[in-house]
Amino acid sequence: MTAADVTGDFAELTLRLTRLGLTAPDLGSAMQPVLDALVTHTGAQGAGYYQWWAPDNVYRARTASGRLPPGLHPRGLSPQLPLLGALRRSPEPVFISDVRSHPAARTFAFPGVCSLIAAPIHDRSGGLIGALLLLASTPQHWRPPEQALVRSVTGVMALLAARLDAEEREREAHEHALRALGLCLEARSAETHGHTDRVTRLAVEVGQALSLAEGDLCALRWGAYLHDIGKLSLPDEILHCPGPLTGDMRDRMRTHVEEGVNLARQLPFLPGEALNVIAAHHERWDGTGYPQGVRGEAIPLTARIFAVCDVFDALTSARTYKAAWTANDALNFVQAASGTHFDPHVVRALTGVLHRVQA
């Protein structure tokens, strides 16, 4: 193969990886094929992407490919490491043939690491938000085609990573804000303490069991945080009623769904599937629910998932008017309502999740 053939192959590979990165939903998904390709087309046996994580003041491993030494900075990479200092000062990858003789790489002289490549990922202001590491267990002189591939691929991926990193930080901020909104409602009633986190966690596990896409899982989680946000408009005598509601109180209670949707629509970043959870989690499989009385698969799947989990958690929690049910009793109730109140497919998924937890 001629040098021109190698250059052409690497150019085609770079283009393919760029296309994958442009359509990736998150940073991990964008980086994984890059790491796989770099391990395949260079002398490296392993590669990892380390992303800045401010809460722990460390660059933590986000995704990896091939073989990495098990003892390689298991708690992440300290920003004080000389190698990261070198990456902060340079926009170019660093190619190191012998980690033991290079002053910036001696802290990577682990068994099974002879040579390495480190490529910086900077944000738009020049801050080091991540690092790509390629490690070789045998001495490598990093041939010019390998260096050209690394420069080409990491240059493109640095631009994509900066964008995706900013988007992830924005999503994290939204996540914290929405959870805080959900917890605000809990603060009005000591009885429901912990409900938001429990039911959200269970709903996501059921969604994963049903193979929901990552975007739908995020929407399910956000909708779970806000599912009862409309209850913020309810008076205390209804929200804290110690016994059965009167007919008028029940009618007023049911308005919390539409009021919740109206409130949630004021959040422009909230995905439609999250609104579906708020709007339809009181619908029933047989069409006897509220507020629209829709039935079967006309009810959005995220709402069907959340409805089952919401009832299960309510049954297993103590209230002034009832003791907490056992998990088995609550599951029996849910299973008995399969095909009337709940989607049978979702009930089977919940059953599987609970059985795995209890195993």
TORKOL-4160 file (C-alpha; in steps of 0.2 Angstrom, whole numbers, padded with zeros to 4 digits, m for minus):
359
<pt num="1" X="0000" Y="0000" Z="0000"/>
<pt num="2" X="0007" Y="0017" Z="m0005"/>
<pt num="3" X="0008" Y="0032" Z="0006"/>
<pt num="4" X="m0006" Y="0040" Z="m0005"/>
<pt num="5" X="m0017" Y="0024" Z="m0001"/>
<pt num="6" X="m0014" Y="0026" Z="0017"/>
<pt num="7" X="m0018" Y="0045" Z="0017"/>
<pt num="8" X="m0034" Y="0041" Z="0007"/>
<pt num="9" X="m0040" Y="0027" Z="0019"/>
<pt num="10" X="m0037" Y="0038" Z="0034"/>
<pt num="11" X="m0046" Y="0053" Z="0026"/>
<pt num="12" X="m0061" Y="0041" Z="0022"/>
<pt num="13" X="m0060" Y="0035" Z="0040"/>
<pt num="14" X="m0060" Y="0053" Z="0047"/>
<pt num="15" X="m0075" Y="0057" Z="0037"/>
<pt num="16" X="m0085" Y="0042" Z="0043"/>
<pt num="17" X="m0081" Y="0046" Z="0061"/>
<pt num="18" X="m0086" Y="0064" Z="0059"/>
<pt num="19" X="m0102" Y="0059" Z="0052"/>
<pt num="20" X="m0105" Y="0047" Z="0067"/>
<pt num="21" X="m0100" Y="0061" Z="0079"/>
<pt num="22" X="m0112" Y="0073" Z="0071"/>
<pt num="23" X="m0127" Y="0061" Z="0074"/>
<pt num="24" X="m0121" Y="0056" Z="0091"/>
<pt num="25" X="m0134" Y="0060" Z="0105"/>
<pt num="26" X="m0120" Y="0062" Z="0118"/>
<pt num="27" X="m0102" Y="0063" Z="0121"/>
<pt num="28" X="m0099" Y="0045" Z="0125"/>
<pt num="29" X="m0108" Y="0039" Z="0109"/>
<pt num="30" X="m0097" Y="0051" Z="0099"/>
<pt num="31" X="m0081" Y="0046" Z="0107"/>
<pt num="32" X="m0083" Y="0027" Z="0106"/>
<pt num="33" X="m0081" Y="0024" Z="0088"/>
<pt num="34" X="m0066" Y="0036" Z="0088"/>
<pt num="35" X="m0057" Y="0026" Z="0101"/>
<pt num="36" X="m0061" Y="0010" Z="0093"/>
<pt num="37" X="m0054" Y="0016" Z="0076"/>
<pt num="38" X="m0038" Y="0023" Z="0084"/>
<pt num="39" X="m0035" Y="0006" Z="0093"/>
<pt num="40" X="m0038" Y="m0003" Z="0076"/>
<pt num="41" X="m0027" Y="0008" Z="0065"/>
<pt num="42" X="m0012" Y="0012" Z="0077"/>
<pt num="43" X="0000" Y="0003" Z="0087"/>
<pt num="44" X="m0010" Y="0006" Z="0103"/>
<pt num="45" X="m0018" Y="m0008" Z="0113"/>
<pt num="46" X="m0030" Y="0003" Z="0122"/>
<pt num="47" X="m0038" Y="0020" Z="0122"/>
<pt num="48" X="m0048" Y="0031" Z="0134"/>
<pt num="49" X="m0057" Y="0047" Z="0134"/>
<pt num="50" X="m0056" Y="0057" Z="0151"/>
<pt num="51" X="m0068" Y="0071" Z="0153"/>
<pt num="52" X="m0067" Y="0085" Z="0166"/>
<pt num="53" X="m0078" Y="0082" Z="0181"/>
<pt num="54" X="m0079" Y="0098" Z="0192"/>
<pt num="55" X="m0088" Y="0090" Z="0207"/>
<pt num="56" X="m0073" Y="0079" Z="0210"/>
<pt num="57" X="m0060" Y="0090" Z="0203"/>
<pt num="58" X="m0054" Y="0076" Z="0191"/>
<pt num="59" X="m0054" Y="0070" Z="0173"/>
<pt num="60" X="m0064" Y="0054" Z="0174"/>
<pt num="61" X="m0064" Y="0040" Z="0162"/>
<pt num="62" X="m0080" Y="0042" Z="0151"/>
<pt num="63" X="m0077" Y="0028" Z="0138"/>
<pt num="64" X="m0063" Y="0016" Z="0133"/>
<pt num="65" X="m0058" Y="0004" Z="0120"/>
<pt num="66" X="m0046" Y="m0011" Z="0119"/>
<pt num="67" X="m0035" Y="m0015" Z="0134"/>
<pt num="68" X="m0031" Y="m0002" Z="0147"/>
<pt num="69" X="m0020" Y="m0007" Z="0163"/>
<pt num="70" X="m0032" Y="m0010" Z="0178"/>
<pt num="71" X="m0022" Y="0001" Z="0189"/>
<pt num="72" X="m0021" Y="0016" Z="0178"/>
<pt num="73" X="m0027" Y="0031" Z="0189"/>
<pt num="74" X="m0043" Y="0022" Z="0194"/>
<pt num="75" X="m0050" Y="0037" Z="0202"/>
<pt num="76" X="m0047" Y="0048" Z="0186"/>
<pt num="77" X="m0033" Y="0059" Z="0181"/>
<pt num="78" X="m0028" Y="0073" Z="0192"/>
<pt num="79" X="m0027" Y="0090" Z="0184"/>
<pt num="80" X="m0010" Y="0092" Z="0192"/>
<pt num="81" X="m0002" Y="0078" Z="0182"/>
<pt num="82" X="0012" Y="0085" Z="0171"/>
<pt num="83" X="0005" Y="0077" Z="0155"/>
<pt num="84" X="m0012" Y="0086" Z="0158"/>
<pt num="85" X="m0002" Y="0102" Z="0161"/>
<pt num="86" X="0007" Y="0099" Z="0144"/>
<pt num="87" X="m0010" Y="0097" Z="0135"/>
<pt num="88" X="m0017" Y="0113" Z="0143"/>
<pt num="89" X="m0003" Y="0122" Z="0135"/>
<pt num="90" X="m0004" Y="0115" Z="0118"/>
<pt num="91" X="m0018" Y="0112" Z="0105"/>
<pt num="92" X="m0008" Y="0098" Z="0097"/>
<pt num="93" X="m0007" Y="0079" Z="0102"/>
<pt num="94" X="0008" Y="0073" Z="0111"/>
<pt num="95" X="0017" Y="0058" Z="0104"/>
<pt num="96" X="0028" Y="0049" Z="0117"/>
<pt num="97" X="0039" Y="0034" Z="0113"/>
<pt num="98" X="0045" Y="0030" Z="0130"/>
<pt num="99" X="0035" Y="0035" Z="0145"/>
<pt num="100" X="0049" Y="0032" Z="0157"/>
<pt num="101" X="0061" Y="0044" Z="0150"/>
<pt num="102" X="0048" Y="0058" Z="0146"/>
<pt num="103" X="0046" Y="0070" Z="0160"/>
<pt num="104" X="0027" Y="0073" Z="0157"/>
<pt num="105" X="0023" Y="0055" Z="0156"/>
<pt num="106" X="0032" Y="0046" Z="0170"/>
<pt num="107" X="0016" Y="0045" Z="0180"/>
<pt num="108" X="0010" Y="0034" Z="0167"/>
<pt num="109" X="0024" Y="0021" Z="0168"/>
<pt num="110" X="0013" Y="0007" Z="0174"/>
<pt num="111" X="0016" Y="m0011" Z="0169"/>
<pt num="112" X="0010" Y="m0014" Z="0152"/>
<pt num="113" X="0013" Y="0005" Z="0146"/>
<pt num="114" X="0028" Y="0009" Z="0136"/>
<pt num="115" X="0022" Y="0022" Z="0124"/>
<pt num="116" X="0007" Y="0034" Z="0123"/>
<pt num="117" X="m0002" Y="0047" Z="0113"/>
<pt num="118" X="m0011" Y="0061" Z="0122"/>
<pt num="119" X="m0023" Y="0073" Z="0113"/>
<pt num="120" X="m0031" Y="0088" Z="0121"/>
<pt num="121" X="m0049" Y="0092" Z="0119"/>
<pt num="122" X="m0052" Y="0111" Z="0122"/>
<pt num="123" X="m0068" Y="0121" Z="0124"/>
<pt num="124" X="m0070" Y="0137" Z="0115"/>
<pt num="125" X="m0062" Y="0148" Z="0128"/>
<pt num="126" X="m0046" Y="0136" Z="0128"/>
<pt num="127" X="m0050" Y="0127" Z="0144"/>
<pt num="128" X="m0045" Y="0108" Z="0144"/>
<pt num="129" X="m0062" Y="0099" Z="0145"/>
<pt num="130" X="m0055" Y="0082" Z="0141"/>
<pt num="131" X="m0041" Y="0071" Z="0135"/>
<pt num="132" X="m0039" Y="0056" Z="0123"/>
<pt num="133" X="m0026" Y="0044" Z="0128"/>
<pt num="134" X="m0019" Y="0030" Z="0118"/>
<pt num="135" X="m0008" Y="0017" Z="0127"/>
<pt num="136" X="0004" Y="0004" Z="0119"/>
<pt num="137" X="0012" Y="m0010" Z="0129"/>
<pt num="138" X="0026" Y="m0012" Z="0117"/>
<pt num="139" X="0038" Y="0003" Z="0112"/>
<pt num="140" X="0031" Y="0013" Z="0098"/>
<pt num="141" X="0039" Y="0026" Z="0087"/>
<pt num="142" X="0022" Y="0032" Z="0081"/>
<pt num="143" X="0024" Y="0032" Z="0062"/>
<pt num="144" X="0019" Y="0048" Z="0052"/>
<pt num="145" X="0003" Y="0040" Z="0046"/>
<pt num="146" X="m0002" Y="0036" Z="0064"/>
<pt num="147" X="0002" Y="0054" Z="0069"/>
<pt num="148" X="m0008" Y="0061" Z="0054"/>
<pt num="149" X="m0023" Y="0050" Z="0058"/>
<pt num="150" X="m0023" Y="0055" Z="0077"/>
<pt num="151" X="m0021" Y="0074" Z="0072"/>
<pt num="152" X="m0035" Y="0073" Z="0059"/>
<pt num="153" X="m0047" Y="0063" Z="0070"/>
<pt num="154" X="m0044" Y="0072" Z="0086"/>
<pt num="155" X="m0045" Y="0089" Z="0078"/>
<pt num="156" X="m0062" Y="0086" Z="0071"/>
<pt num="157" X="m0068" Y="0077" Z="0087"/>
<pt num="158" X="m0062" Y="0091" Z="0098"/>
<pt num="159" X="m0074" Y="0103" Z="0089"/>
<pt num="160" X="m0088" Y="0090" Z="0091"/>
<pt num="161" X="m0083" Y="0086" Z="0109"/>
<pt num="162" X="m0083" Y="0105" Z="0114"/>
<pt num="163" X="m0101" Y="0106" Z="0107"/>
<pt num="164" X="m0107" Y="0090" Z="0115"/>
<pt num="165" X="m0099" Y="0094" Z="0132"/>
<pt num="166" X="m0108" Y="0111" Z="0132"/>
<pt num="167" X="m0124" Y="0102" Z="0128"/>
<pt num="168" X="m0122" Y="0089" Z="0142"/>
<pt num="169" X="m0118" Y="0103" Z="0155"/>
<pt num="170" X="m0134" Y="0112" Z="0149"/>
<pt num="171" X="m0144" Y="0095" Z="0151"/>
<pt num="172" X="m0136" Y="0092" Z="0168"/>
<pt num="173" X="m0142" Y="0110" Z="0174"/>
<pt num="174" X="m0159" Y="0106" Z="0167"/>
<pt num="175" X="m0159" Y="0089" Z="0176"/>
<pt num="176" X="m0155" Y="0097" Z="0193"/>
<pt num="177" X="m0168" Y="0111" Z="0191"/>
<pt num="178" X="m0182" Y="0099" Z="0186"/>
<pt num="179" X="m0178" Y="0087" Z="0201"/>
<pt num="180" X="m0178" Y="0103" Z="0212"/>
<pt num="181" X="m0195" Y="0107" Z="0206"/>
<pt num="182" X="m0202" Y="0090" Z="0209"/>
<pt num="183" X="m0195" Y="0090" Z="0227"/>
<pt num="184" X="m0204" Y="0107" Z="0230"/>
<pt num="185" X="m0220" Y="0098" Z="0229"/>
<pt num="186" X="m0214" Y="0084" Z="0241"/>
<pt num="187" X="m0210" Y="0098" Z="0254"/>
<pt num="188" X="m0228" Y="0102" Z="0255"/>
<pt num="189" X="m0231" Y="0084" Z="0262"/>
<pt num="190" X="m0220" Y="0074" Z="0274"/>
<pt num="191" X="m0230" Y="0058" Z="0268"/>
<pt num="192" X="m0223" Y="0059" Z="0251"/>
<pt num="193" X="m0205" Y="0061" Z="0256"/>
<pt num="194" X="m0194" Y="0052" Z="0244"/>
<pt num="195" X="m0208" Y="0048" Z="0231"/>
<pt num="196" X="m0200" Y="0058" Z="0217"/>
<pt num="197" X="m0183" Y="0049" Z="0217"/>
<pt num="198" X="m0190" Y="0032" Z="0220"/>
<pt num="199" X="m0203" Y="0032" Z="0207"/>
<pt num="200" X="m0191" Y="0041" Z="0194"/>
<pt num="201" X="m0178" Y="0027" Z="0197"/>
<pt num="202" X="m0191" Y="0013" Z="0195"/>
<pt num="203" X="m0198" Y="0021" Z="0179"/>
<pt num="204" X="m0181" Y="0022" Z="0171"/>
<pt num="205" X="m0177" Y="0004" Z="0176"/>
<pt num="206" X="m0193" Y="m0001" Z="0168"/>
<pt num="207" X="m0190" Y="0010" Z="0153"/>
<pt num="208" X="m0173" Y="0002" Z="0151"/>
<pt num="209" X="m0181" Y="m0016" Z="0152"/>
<pt num="210" X="m0192" Y="m0010" Z="0137"/>
<pt num="211" X="m0177" Y="m0004" Z="0127"/>
<pt num="212" X="m0181" Y="0014" Z="0127"/>
<pt num="213" X="m0169" Y="0025" Z="0118"/>
<pt num="214" X="m0158" Y="0036" Z="0128"/>
<pt num="215" X="m0168" Y="0052" Z="0123"/>
<pt num="216" X="m0184" Y="0044" Z="0128"/>
<pt num="217" X="m0177" Y="0038" Z="0145"/>
<pt num="218" X="m0172" Y="0056" Z="0148"/>
<pt num="219" X="m0189" Y="0062" Z="0144"/>
<pt num="220" X="m0197" Y="0049" Z="0155"/>
<pt num="221" X="m0185" Y="0054" Z="0170"/>
<pt num="222" X="m0189" Y="0073" Z="0167"/>
<pt num="223" X="m0208" Y="0069" Z="0166"/>
<pt num="224" X="m0207" Y="0059" Z="0182"/>
<pt num="225" X="m0199" Y="0074" Z="0191"/>
<pt num="226" X="m0213" Y="0085" Z="0186"/>
<pt num="227" X="m0228" Y="0072" Z="0185"/>
<pt num="228" X="m0238" Y="0081" Z="0199"/>
<pt num="229" X="m0232" Y="0099" Z="0197"/>
<pt num="230" X="m0250" Y="0104" Z="0194"/>
<pt num="231" X="m0253" Y="0100" Z="0212"/>
<pt num="232" X="m0244" Y="0115" Z="0217"/>
<pt num="233" X="m0260" Y="0125" Z="0213"/>
<pt num="234" X="m0271" Y="0114" Z="0224"/>
<pt num="235" X="m0276" Y="0120" Z="0242"/>
<pt num="236" X="m0270" Y="0111" Z="0257"/>
<pt num="237" X="m0287" Y="0105" Z="0262"/>
<pt num="238" X="m0287" Y="0094" Z="0246"/>
<pt num="239" X="m0268" Y="0090" Z="0246"/>
<pt num="240" X="m0268" Y="0085" Z="0264"/>
<pt num="241" X="m0285" Y="0077" Z="0266"/>
<pt num="242" X="m0284" Y="0063" Z="0278"/>
<pt num="243" X="m0298" Y="0053" Z="0271"/>
<pt num="244" X="m0307" Y="0050" Z="0255"/>
<pt num="245" X="m0310" Y="0065" Z="0244"/>
<pt num="246" X="m0328" Y="0072" Z="0241"/>
<pt num="247" X="m0335" Y="0073" Z="0224"/>
<pt num="248" X="m0330" Y="0091" Z="0222"/>
<pt num="249" X="m0313" Y="0089" Z="0229"/>
<pt num="250" X="m0310" Y="0074" Z="0217"/>
<pt num="251" X="m0315" Y="0085" Z="0203"/>
<pt num="252" X="m0303" Y="0099" Z="0208"/>
<pt num="253" X="m0289" Y="0086" Z="0211"/>
<pt num="254" X="m0291" Y="0080" Z="0193"/>
<pt num="255" X="m0288" Y="0097" Z="0186"/>
<pt num="256" X="m0269" Y="0096" Z="0192"/>
<pt num="257" X="m0265" Y="0086" Z="0176"/>
<pt num="258" X="m0270" Y="0100" Z="0164"/>
<pt num="259" X="m0263" Y="0113" Z="0176"/>
<pt num="260" X="m0247" Y="0104" Z="0177"/>
<pt num="261" X="m0246" Y="0103" Z="0158"/>
<pt num="262" X="m0249" Y="0122" Z="0156"/>
<pt num="263" X="m0235" Y="0125" Z="0169"/>
<pt num="264" X="m0223" Y="0113" Z="0161"/>
<pt num="265" X="m0225" Y="0120" Z="0144"/>
<pt num="266" X="m0217" Y="0136" Z="0150"/>
<pt num="267" X="m0201" Y="0126" Z="0150"/>
<pt num="268" X="m0195" Y="0128" Z="0132"/>
<pt num="269" X="m0182" Y="0114" Z="0133"/>
<pt num="270" X="m0194" Y="0101" Z="0140"/>
<pt num="271" X="m0196" Y="0087" Z="0127"/>
<pt num="272" X="m0213" Y="0082" Z="0121"/>
<pt num="273" X="m0212" Y="0065" Z="0129"/>
<pt num="274" X="m0209" Y="0072" Z="0146"/>
<pt num="275" X="m0225" Y="0082" Z="0143"/>
<pt num="276" X="m0234" Y="0066" Z="0139"/>
<pt num="277" X="m0230" Y="0059" Z="0156"/>
<pt num="278" X="m0238" Y="0074" Z="0165"/>
<pt num="279" X="m0253" Y="0074" Z="0153"/>
<pt num="280" X="m0257" Y="0055" Z="0153"/>
<pt num="281" X="m0251" Y="0047" Z="0168"/>
<pt num="282" X="m0269" Y="0045" Z="0175"/>
<pt num="283" X="m0275" Y="0038" Z="0159"/>
<pt num="284" X="m0280" Y="0019" Z="0160"/>
<pt num="285" X="m0277" Y="0005" Z="0147"/>
<pt num="286" X="m0296" Y="0002" Z="0146"/>
<pt num="287" X="m0300" Y="0021" Z="0143"/>
<pt num="288" X="m0308" Y="0024" Z="0159"/>
<pt num="289" X="m0294" Y="0036" Z="0165"/>
<pt num="290" X="m0293" Y="0055" Z="0165"/>
<pt num="291" X="m0292" Y="0069" Z="0158"/>
<pt num="292" X="m0294" Y="0063" Z="0140"/>
<pt num="293" X="m0301" Y="0045" Z="0142"/>
<pt num="294" X="m0289" Y="0038" Z="0129"/>
<pt num="295" X="m0285" Y="0020" Z="0129"/>
<pt num="296" X="m0272" Y="0007" Z="0124"/>
<pt num="297" X="m0258" Y="0012" Z="0114"/>
<pt num="298" X="m0265" Y="0029" Z="0111"/>
<pt num="299" X="m0258" Y="0032" Z="0128"/>
<pt num="300" X="m0240" Y="0037" Z="0126"/>
<pt num="301" X="m0228" Y="0023" Z="0131"/>
<pt num="302" X="m0218" Y="0035" Z="0144"/>
<pt num="303" X="m0235" Y="0039" Z="0152"/>
<pt num="304" X="m0240" Y="0020" Z="0153"/>
<pt num="305" X="m0223" Y="0016" Z="0161"/>
<pt num="306" X="m0224" Y="0030" Z="0174"/>
<pt num="307" X="m0242" Y="0026" Z="0178"/>
<pt num="308" X="m0238" Y="0008" Z="0184"/>
<pt num="309" X="m0223" Y="0014" Z="0194"/>
<pt num="310" X="m0232" Y="0028" Z="0202"/>
<pt num="311" X="m0246" Y="0017" Z="0208"/>
<pt num="312" X="m0234" Y="0004" Z="0214"/>
<pt num="313" X="m0224" Y="0016" Z="0224"/>
<pt num="314" X="m0240" Y="0024" Z="0231"/>
<pt num="315" X="m0246" Y="0007" Z="0237"/>
<pt num="316" X="m0229" Y="0003" Z="0246"/>
<pt num="317" X="m0228" Y="0019" Z="0255"/>
<pt num="318" X="m0237" Y="0023" Z="0271"/>
<pt num="319" X="m0251" Y="0037" Z="0272"/>
<pt num="320" X="m0261" Y="0043" Z="0286"/>
<pt num="321" X="m0276" Y="0033" Z="0279"/>
<pt num="322" X="m0267" Y="0017" Z="0276"/>
<pt num="323" X="m0251" Y="0007" Z="0280"/>
<pt num="324" X="m0238" Y="0003" Z="0268"/>
<pt num="325" X="m0241" Y="m0013" Z="0257"/>
<pt num="326" X="m0228" Y="m0026" Z="0255"/>
<pt num="327" X="m0219" Y="m0026" Z="0238"/>
<pt num="328" X="m0228" Y="m0043" Z="0234"/>
<pt num="329" X="m0245" Y="m0037" Z="0238"/>
<pt num="330" X="m0243" Y="m0021" Z="0228"/>
<pt num="331" X="m0236" Y="m0031" Z="0213"/>
<pt num="332" X="m0251" Y="m0043" Z="0215"/>
<pt num="333" X="m0263" Y="m0028" Z="0214"/>
<pt num="334" X="m0254" Y="m0021" Z="0198"/>
<pt num="335" X="m0254" Y="m0038" Z="0190"/>
<pt num="336" X="m0273" Y="m0040" Z="0194"/>
<pt num="337" X="m0276" Y="m0023" Z="0185"/>
<pt num="338" X="m0266" Y="m0028" Z="0170"/>
<pt num="339" X="m0276" Y="m0026" Z="0154"/>
<pt num="340" X="m0288" Y="m0014" Z="0163"/>
<pt num="341" X="m0279" Y="0000" Z="0172"/>
<pt num="342" X="m0261" Y="m0004" Z="0165"/>
<pt num="343" X="m0253" Y="m0010" Z="0149"/>
<pt num="344" X="m0249" Y="m0028" Z="0151"/>
<pt num="345" X="m0232" Y="m0027" Z="0142"/>
<pt num="346" X="m0227" Y="m0014" Z="0155"/>
<pt num="347" X="m0233" Y="m0024" Z="0169"/>
<pt num="348" X="m0222" Y="m0039" Z="0163"/>
<pt num="349" X="m0207" Y="m0027" Z="0162"/>
<pt num="350" X="m0210" Y="m0020" Z="0180"/>
<pt num="351" X="m0212" Y="m0038" Z="0186"/>
<pt num="352" X="m0195" Y="m0043" Z="0179"/>
<pt num="353" X="m0187" Y="m0028" Z="0186"/>
<pt num="354" X="m0194" Y="m0031" Z="0204"/>
<pt num="355" X="m0189" Y="m0049" Z="0203"/>
<pt num="356" X="m0171" Y="m0045" Z="0198"/>
<pt num="357" X="m0170" Y="m0033" Z="0213"/>
<pt num="358" X="m0177" Y="m0046" Z="0225"/>
<pt num="359" X="m0166" Y="m0060" Z="0218"/>
